[in-house]
Amino acid sequence: MPDLPRYKAHRTTTAPSLDGTLTDPAWAEAAWTSDFVDIRGDAPAPRFRTRAKLMYDDTYLYLGGELEEPHVWSTMTERNTHLFEENNFELFLDPDGDRQNYYEFEINPLHTIWELTLPKPYVDGGVPVDPTNLPGLRTALHVNGTVNDPTDTDTGWTVEVALPWTELAPYNAGRPTPPQPGDEWRMNLMRVEWTHDVVDGAYQRGTQQDFWVWSPQHQVDMHRPEHWGVLEF
C-alpha cells in the first residue's frame, strides 16, 4: 500500500471567528494540506485546486476548506439529503482507526449540510445512520463570486467548520477526546465536482462526476477507511 498522507493539526490558543472566509489570524498558523488529487490516485490532476487546513483547541476541531471554482452553482437546500448528487465538500473521520462507526460531513455552496454515521463501510454491508447531527456543530461559508449566476466568472468558495470534541468522543472508542499530543486519527477529505451546462440562462448538472480527495483511495469508493490519511495532533 502506498504511504498515506499525513497532516499535523496546529493547536491554536485563539479560537477563530467563523465567517467562512479563512481570514481570521488564527488560521494563518495552520498549514495547508497538499492539493487534492483524483480519487484513483493515478488520473490527471483535477481541473480546479482544492486544499484544506485544520487546527484545534480544547473545545473544537476546526476545518477550513478552499475550493477554486469559476462557476459556483447549487440547487439542493434540504438538510441531510444526498449532496454528492451536486458539487460539495466532505470530511470523513475515523478517530480510532477501526473502520467502524465513523463520521461523515458534507456541505454545498448553498450552505446545506448532510451529516451521517457509518457503522461500517458499505462494502462490508454498512447502512448509514442518517441523520447524525452533531448539535454543537458550527459552520460558515463564503462565496467569492455569485451563486447560480452563469453570466459572470467566480473565484470559488471557502468553508469553515467547528466540530465539538464532546460530540466526536463516541467515535473514538474511549480514547482521550480531545486527543493528546502525538495521538493520530484517520481522516479524509473529498470534493465532488460535476460538469454543467447552461440552459435558458441557468446552470444544469452535466453527466461527468469527479471525486477529488486528499488521500487517494485507488478506486472510486470513498468508504475504504484503510486508505484514508493520518491526522496528527
Secondary structure, 3 states (H helix, E strand, C coil): CCCCCEEECEECCCCCCCCCCCCCHHHHHCCCCCCCEECCCCCCCCCCCEEEEEEECCCEEEEEEEEECCCCCCCCCCCCCCHHHCCEEEEEEECCCCCCCEEEEEECCCCCEEEEEECCCHHHCCCCECCCCCCCCEEEEEEECCCCCCCCCCCEEEEEEEEEHHHHHHHCCCCCCCCCCCCEEEEEEEEEEEEEEEECCEEEEEEEEEEEECCCCCCCCCCCHHHCEEEEC
